[in-house]
Structure formats: structure tokens, C-alpha cells
Amino acid sequence: MMEQIFLVGGTSFLVTFLMFPVFIKFFKRRNFLDDPGGRKIHTAKTPAMGGFPMFIGFCIALLIWAPFETLRETKYVLSALSIMFIIGFRDDLINLRAFQKLFGQIAAALIIVTVCDIRLMSLYGLFGIGEVPLVISYLISVFTIIVITNAYNLIDGIDGLAGSVGVISSIFFGTWFYLNGLVSFSLISFAFGGALLAFLNFNWAPSKIFMGDTGSLFIGFFLSIATIKFIDSNSMLTLGEYAFGGSIGTAMAILILPLADTARVFVKRVAKGKSPMHPDRTHFHHILLRLGCNHAQSTGILVTVNIVFVLLALVLKNFTDAVVIPSLLVTVFALGTILELIFKSAIDKRKEELKERNRAQRNEAKVVSISKNAG
């Protein structure tokens, strides 16, 4: 089994790595480029369908090394992932309307929830609630898939960030699935991890290609599936060496960056009377860039924070969600508040500098005017 994991992950990495230069050249020649301007941070035209070679590397690795039983067991999961890939690819080629993307995401999510029966069977003791009716289970599960998919899509704003978060999550879930005998999902996770590692070689600042919706929707969708599979499977384990006491809290810790960032941005937009879907530059990575960090530094800081939360989940491994979730929320709130205060302080300092500069320019103009009059 361990050999298969290395073969799947290694093949996915190698195929994806070899495919990227070919696709970058092809996208440039065909002018499939993302133009700078507006809310976009990059300054040069850059290919933006990096999910395409990742999808190819992922599929080839599984077809070569995954046992037939794995492919048969996960055929509907792979079908739903393919649908999400096509939606992202279509959106990168010709923009889809928001409701069209949402409709496609719901359709793919329903395949996972109803056909694959990968869903949240209960609230696992959260708020004192256990098993829930089937309809509620479907609704909560579809909602969770949509939220995680789009939250991951929203952090794809600077070089290396979405890819790094994807690698951390894929390796964590892949390792946990392997340790608990969920072979099929472990292989899929490491196939994703290998493809993402290859992608980071071309997406680290200065980026040669972006993930685009082709990649972010496809990968975010997988992470939502892995999250639900982890929560439900972990809840059925007896607390021991490879089981976590808080299923939901642990999953939140792994995906804390996209979830916390999206929640924070949505709340701030609503508080200002704007639509939560109104685009702006208030994400964590935008703030770090405006504080003077470059892409690599911003990504490094945020990825380090993500790793810290993974370690926190491991430290709180034997505690229930009643302890894990509040601990996460308090930590997120504290870090978010500190960042906001630093940002506000920097803005205030900048405003004072501008006032001083304007005051100095006015005084200089007065001196020149007096000199001319005296002359």
C-alpha cells in the first residue's frame, strides 16, 4: 500500500511537471492569458488554466497505479470531480454567470451526497445534536461542499497560496485515510498532492501560470469531499492512536485559512451594507500585500499560520469539538484582530505621512510666492 502511494503521488507529480511547460507555451501561443487590471494583482499577461495539466497528471497516475477495485469504488467521485473540472475550464475559457457555476456545483455535489452517499450523517454532538433526518443531512452536506469549494476558490489570489494550502490538506487527509485503511481516498489524496507540488514549481512568484477556476474549483471540490469523508469516518472510530476527538473541529483546522478568510470577508461586506458576493481587496493576502509584503512573503506567512493550526489540531487530538472549535475560533479571532490593528496602524501612519508631505508642499509654495512678491 505504501508503495502504491509513492507511485501514485510520484507519477502525478512527474506527469504534471512535464506537462506544464507544454501547456504554458500552448496557452501563450493561443493567447489564453489572464490580463492584468481591475482587482487583479499581477502585472503581466499570464496563462490561467493551470488546472488542466494537473487534471491530466492526476488522472494518468490513478489509471496506471490505482487498483481496479479503487477505480470501481470511486468512479462516481471521479465523475463528479470531472464535472467540476469542466465547469472551471468552461469558466476560464468563457465566463459563466454566477448562477450557472452554482447550478453546476450543486449538481456535482448531489452526485457525491446521493449517489456516493458521502455526507454528514449527523452533527456529531455539535450543539448537542446527533443524527439528523435524511433531507437535513443532504442539505447540510451540499451546503458544506459548496462553501468549501468556493472558499478555496477565493484564496487563489496570490502566487503559491492556493497550491500550498492544497498540498497541506491533501497530505493530511491522504495520511489519515492511509492510517485508517481508506485506501481509495488515500490514493486520490496523494495523486492531488503530487499534482499540486508540480504546480507550485510554476506558480511560485514570479508565477508562470495561474491555477484558474479550472484548478481551484476542481481541487476545492475534492477537499470538500475529503473533509466530509474524514468527519464521518473519524466519528465512527474509537478514540485511539489515529482518531481525533473532535471531527468537525479538526477538519476546520486543516482548512482554516480559506474558511476563516471567507467568513471574515463576508461578515465585513454585510456589515458595510454590501452583498457578501461583492468583490473587493480585503482578503488576508491583500492586507499583507498592502503592508509591504511581496507574494512569496505573504504566502509564506499564511501557509505558516495554516501549519500552526494543523499542529494545534494534533495537540488537541484527544479533546472533543466542545474544546477544539472554541479554541480555533478564539485563535482565529485573536490573529485576525492583530492583523487588522497592524493594518489600521499602517494606514494611519501613511495618512499622517501624506498630510505632512502636503503641509510641507504648501509651506514651500508659500515661501516661493513670498519670494516672488518680494522680488
FENLIN-V923441 format. One record per residue. N is the residue number from 1. RES is the residue in one letter. OMEGA is omega in radians with two decimals (NA if undefined). Layout:
n = {N	N}
res = {RES	RES}
omega = {OMEGA	OMEGA}
This chain:
n = {1	2	3	4	5	6	7	8	9	10	11	12	13	14	15	16	17	18	19	20	21	22	23	24	25	26	27	28	29	30	31	32	33	34	35	36	37	38	39	40	41	42	43	44	45	46	47	48	49	50	51	52	53	54	55	56	57	58	59	60	61	62	63	64	65	66	67	68	69	70	71	72	73	74	75	76	77	78	79	80	81	82	83	84	85	86	87	88	89	90	91	92	93	94	95	96	97	98	99	100	101	102	103	104	105	106	107	108	109	110	111	112	113	114	115	116	117	118	119	120	121	122	123	124	125	126	127	128	129	130	131	132	133	134	135	136	137	138	139	140	141	142	143	144	145	146	147	148	149	150	151	152	153	154	155	156	157	158	159	160	161	162	163	164	165	166	167	168	169	170	171	172	173	174	175	176	177	178	179	180	181	182	183	184	185	186	187	188	189	190	191	192	193	194	195	196	197	198	199	200	201	202	203	204	205	206	207	208	209	210	211	212	213	214	215	216	217	218	219	220	221	222	223	224	225	226	227	228	229	230	231	232	233	234	235	236	237	238	239	240	241	242	243	244	245	246	247	248	249	250	251	252	253	254	255	256	257	258	259	260	261	262	263	264	265	266	267	268	269	270	271	272	273	274	275	276	277	278	279	280	281	282	283	284	285	286	287	288	289	290	291	292	293	294	295	296	297	298	299	300	301	302	303	304	305	306	307	308	309	310	311	312	313	314	315	316	317	318	319	320	321	322	323	324	325	326	327	328	329	330	331	332	333	334	335	336	337	338	339	340	341	342	343	344	345	346	347	348	349	350	351	352	353	354	355	356	357	358	359	360	361	362	363	364	365	366	367	368	369	370	371	372	373	374	375}
res = {M	M	E	Q	I	F	L	V	G	G	T	S	F	L	V	T	F	L	M	F	P	V	F	I	K	F	F	K	R	R	N	F	L	D	D	P	G	G	R	K	I	H	T	A	K	T	P	A	M	G	G	F	P	M	F	I	G	F	C	I	A	L	L	I	W	A	P	F	E	T	L	R	E	T	K	Y	V	L	S	A	L	S	I	M	F	I	I	G	F	R	D	D	L	I	N	L	R	A	F	Q	K	L	F	G	Q	I	A	A	A	L	I	I	V	T	V	C	D	I	R	L	M	S	L	Y	G	L	F	G	I	G	E	V	P	L	V	I	S	Y	L	I	S	V	F	T	I	I	V	I	T	N	A	Y	N	L	I	D	G	I	D	G	L	A	G	S	V	G	V	I	S	S	I	F	F	G	T	W	F	Y	L	N	G	L	V	S	F	S	L	I	S	F	A	F	G	G	A	L	L	A	F	L	N	F	N	W	A	P	S	K	I	F	M	G	D	T	G	S	L	F	I	G	F	F	L	S	I	A	T	I	K	F	I	D	S	N	S	M	L	T	L	G	E	Y	A	F	G	G	S	I	G	T	A	M	A	I	L	I	L	P	L	A	D	T	A	R	V	F	V	K	R	V	A	K	G	K	S	P	M	H	P	D	R	T	H	F	H	H	I	L	L	R	L	G	C	N	H	A	Q	S	T	G	I	L	V	T	V	N	I	V	F	V	L	L	A	L	V	L	K	N	F	T	D	A	V	V	I	P	S	L	L	V	T	V	F	A	L	G	T	I	L	E	L	I	F	K	S	A	I	D	K	R	K	E	E	L	K	E	R	N	R	A	Q	R	N	E	A	K	V	V	S	I	S	K	N	A	G}
omega = {3.11	3.11	3.13	3.13	3.12	-3.14	-3.14	-3.14	-3.13	3.13	3.11	3.11	-3.04	-3.13	-3.14	-3.14	3.14	-3.11	-3.02	3.13	3.13	-3.11	3.11	3.13	-3.12	-3.13	3.12	-3.13	-3.13	3.12	3.02	-3.00	3.09	-3.10	3.06	3.12	-3.13	-3.13	-3.05	-3.02	-3.06	-3.03	3.14	3.08	-3.02	3.05	-3.02	3.07	-3.12	3.10	-3.08	3.09	3.09	3.12	3.14	3.13	3.10	-3.09	-3.12	-3.13	-3.14	-3.13	-3.12	-2.92	-3.10	3.10	-3.14	3.14	3.11	-3.14	3.13	-3.12	-3.03	-3.04	-3.13	3.04	3.14	3.09	3.12	3.08	3.12	3.09	-3.13	3.08	-3.13	3.10	3.13	3.14	3.12	-3.13	3.10	3.12	3.13	-3.04	3.01	3.02	-3.09	-3.09	3.10	3.09	-3.13	3.12	3.11	3.12	3.12	3.12	3.12	3.12	3.14	3.06	-3.13	-3.02	-3.04	-3.08	-3.12	-3.10	3.02	-3.04	3.07	-3.06	-3.12	3.02	2.98	3.08	3.11	-3.05	-3.14	-3.10	3.10	-3.10	-3.13	3.11	-3.07	-3.11	3.11	3.11	3.12	-3.09	3.14	-3.10	3.11	3.11	3.13	3.13	-3.12	-3.12	-3.10	3.14	-3.08	3.07	3.10	3.11	-3.07	3.14	3.11	-3.06	3.10	-3.07	2.98	-3.00	-3.11	3.12	-3.13	3.10	3.11	3.12	3.14	-3.10	-3.11	-3.14	3.12	-3.11	3.14	3.13	-3.13	3.10	3.13	-3.10	-3.10	2.99	3.09	-2.96	-3.05	-3.10	3.06	3.13	3.12	-3.13	-3.12	3.02	3.07	-3.13	3.12	3.13	-3.13	3.09	3.09	3.14	-3.09	3.09	-3.09	-3.08	3.13	-3.04	-0.07	-3.01	3.07	3.14	3.09	3.12	-3.10	3.07	3.08	3.14	-3.00	3.12	-3.14	-3.10	3.10	3.11	3.10	-3.13	3.09	3.10	-3.14	3.13	-3.14	3.12	3.12	-3.08	-3.07	-3.12	-3.14	-3.10	-3.11	-3.13	2.99	-3.08	-3.12	-3.02	-3.05	3.14	3.10	-3.14	3.13	-3.09	-3.08	-3.14	3.14	3.11	3.10	-3.12	-3.12	-3.09	-3.00	-3.07	3.11	-3.11	-3.11	-3.12	-3.14	3.14	-3.12	-3.11	-3.14	3.14	-3.13	-3.14	3.14	3.14	3.12	3.12	3.13	3.03	3.10	3.14	-3.13	-3.08	3.08	3.13	-3.11	3.09	-3.13	-3.08	3.07	-3.13	-3.14	3.10	-3.13	3.06	3.08	3.10	3.01	-3.08	-3.10	3.14	3.13	3.11	-3.14	3.14	-3.08	3.10	3.09	3.10	3.13	3.13	3.10	3.13	3.05	3.11	3.09	3.10	3.12	3.10	-3.11	-3.03	-3.05	3.12	-3.13	3.12	3.12	3.10	-3.03	-3.07	3.07	3.12	3.12	-3.09	3.13	-3.14	3.11	-3.13	-3.12	-3.13	3.12	3.13	3.13	-3.14	3.12	3.14	3.10	-3.13	3.14	3.12	3.14	3.12	3.13	3.13	3.14	3.11	3.12	3.13	3.12	3.10	3.14	-3.14	3.13	3.12	3.13	3.13	3.11	3.13	3.13	3.12	3.13	-3.14	3.14	-3.14	3.13	-3.14	-3.13	3.14	3.14	3.13	NA}
